[in-house]
Amino acid sequence: MSRQRSYQLLDQGRAIQAIAAASGVSDLRHAEVLNSEQARDIKPVLPQVTQQIRERVADLGPALLAVRSA
């Protein structure tokens, strides 16, 4: 595996983890995940994206908690 590919995979994993943390998803086995190209594209704006996710999750409030507990 090339060094470049290794860094692509690391960036992909970091983006997935950041989005999962922002959305409150703890189990990624069944989640839609980003591919390498999507992770590359989102990397420069990841802080803004995760902030928007946090805000949207907060807006869902009780409805989200009901879905998570089901």
Secondary structure, 3 states (H helix, E strand, C coil): CCHHHHHHHHHHHHHHHHHHHHHCCCCCCCCCCCCHHHHHHHHHHHHHHHHHHHHHHHHHCHHHHHHHHC
